Amino acid sequence: MSYIYLTKPKLKKEGTVMITPRKTGFNHLVFKFLVVISGILICIIPGKSQPAQAEQGYQTYDELTHELQVLVKAHPDLARLESIGTSAEGRDIWLLTLAKKGSVPTEERPGLLIAANFEAGHLIGSRLSMAMAEQLVRGYQENDNIKQSLDNHVFYIIPRMNPDGAESWFGKLLTGQKGNNRPTDADNDGRMDEDGPEDLNGDGVITVMRVKDPHGLFMLDPADGRLLKRADAAKGETGVYSIYLEGIDNDGDGFINEDPVGGTDLNRNFQHAYPYFKEDAGRYMVSEPESRALMDWVISHRKVAMVLTFGESDNLIVPPSSRGQLSTDRPLDLISLARASVEGASRVGMISTGGRGFDRYSMMMMSSRGRSGGQGATPESTGRQRPSREPATTVNQGDIEYFSTISSKYKELTGIQTQPVLRNPEGAFFQYAYYHYGVPAFSTPGWGITLPADSTRRPGARGTMARPGGGENTSVMPGGMARGGQFPIEGSSSSTPGIDAQFLKYLDSKNIQGFVNWEKATHPEFGEVEIGGFKPLEISNPPITEIDKLAESHTQFALYLSTLYARIRIVNTEVTSLGGGLFMVRAEIANEGFLPTALRHGVQSRSVKPTMVQLGVAPEQIISGSSKTNFFQTLDGSGRRVKYEWMVKGKSGEKIELKAVSQKAGSDVKTITLK
């Protein structure tokens, strides 16, 4: 493939970056034609180069692979490395198994699966999981807790689920993508990845453009002029800005950056609460080679008893509520509102052949609940057509206390109290692990934000645009935007607090250069714009200097989790001779771990097999009492017991075997002598 690099002149005039003069007529058509046939527009402006992120402490795929191989070579008795599959671009998805070989095969032990870097830019997840692995193997000889855990249990670590997407974060341009680079047609115009972002100010990061617009919905935030807020008509406020992602309209369809390189977001590609028809969720559930590889492995490893993921959702810093609900998303409004400018591009689904530009489309609106207005509009449903049972979306009441207890310990060990930028876990793997696989499953960003003592959350506009009846306003016009490029909002007065101000205070207090101050530039469609906003790397990752401390505390948390497994034991066996070759055999089965042998939801979803208790005699030897083979669905931990008794026929001195086998809690065997 040939690449056309269009370098635009950079001229300084009174603090303004002159990207290019406004294009009209023939020159503008030539410019658009070159963009379309090249398929890729890369704006390179010398003078402001961003170093590859590998230089900032995170690892490329090759560096990660090398570190894994070195670790396994240095600790062959504790570590094993294998590939569970390959990505779309041919990179291995590495699985590191940590366990001391012993009498119980590794595959038969209760295990903790740690998986990270589902979202391409969540590089902290990879670093934490690798640092945890190193601390576990290096501490085996010196730390009794580590030795106990590796002798009896197993850690499965997948440090990078999305190797292709993560690799894109090691180039010179950071776009903030989360997906796996699979070519997609996000706007349904028959072309792949043809309208991505451009680095118009040459700083190496894609941020946001704010455009002065008399019909705009937003104004400068009086509390901090770096931020924007929705103008409140009830307070006499007037909007003066519209907001877009940094870039131009490459394909001339009235949208900016609506079809970038990005692909499928792997933490949107799993079965639970799968976000149907969202362009970043994949063509269907588990559509990607990466997610399919993980699913194949998990289904074939049913001894995995807990899951911990590092990602952009959380149920550890803030545990499920008393009603089983997870905390809400915590987006940055500035980015959410810019992305909202391309909502509906996939519905337009055409290459525009009419007038081009952002204010030349008709004002016909497309209903977010039906098809486009006017002739042929699809009538709205008047009610449910058939009874349906909704899938479980809240943590089972019987499981909530376990999540709460573990969350408290997590915060105690890590010191993390405040969530960073987060999103709702639609199609996330850890949700699948709880709701479908039936095990305790946890997700954490792996870091948090700390704020000055006087910081408070400020009411402000959220990234979603409220509408009567709730939900997100996704109404659009054929060009992707109402006049001024933003959605009209009828009766909207949302006061849901965002975290822009909170996150900006965090950056300021830590002296983190995570916000690009606004700078003027000339845009080919809009004329004068201002470019600035939050940097992608700092949104998803803490400073690299914090990794060692975070790794140590998360290793302690992983060890803590490994002490919680349910643990089946046969206790208090007793044999009484009744004479005449008859014996009464009694036994108690105890769960000496903390967790139950199956969570309540695991029982409800039938994801976890019942525990089996079996007496090793012929069926005809049992005269009365319990059956030869018995099952119980779940048994709470902390010493809870279940009792069995059998009247059996046998000979004095005969030895029989009693065994208890649990899918998640191990097994136990006792030999009983009839006497």
Protein Blocks (a to p, Z undefined) as FASTA:
>chain_A
ZZdddddddddeehiacfbacdehjllmmmmmmmmmnopacdddehiacddfklnopacf
klmmmmmmmmmmmmmmlgccddfbdcfkopacdddddddddfbdfklpccddddehkblk
lmmlmmmmmmmmmmmmmmmmmmmklmmmmmmmccdddfblblmlmmmmmmmbdghiabeo
iacdfkonopahkaccddfkonopacddddddfkbcbdcdfklmkbccdddfknopacfb
dcddedddfkonopahklccebjafklmbfbhpaehiaklojbehkbfklmmmmmmmmmm
mkbmbdcdddfbdfklpccdfkopacdddddfklmmmmmmmgoklmnopacfbdedjklc
cfbdcdfkbccehehiacddfbdfbdcddddfbdcfklmmmmmmmmmmmmmmnopabdcd
ddddehiaklmmmmmnopacdddehiacdddfkbccdddddfbdcdehiajdfbdcfkop
aehhiacdehiacfbdcfklmmmmmmmmnopafbccddddddfklopaddedjdfklmmp
ccfklmmmmmmmmmmmmmmmmmmpccdddehiacddeejhiacdddddddfbfbdfbdfk
lmmnomaccddddddbdfklpmghcdfbdcdfbdceehiacdddddddddehiacddddd
dfklopaddddddZZ
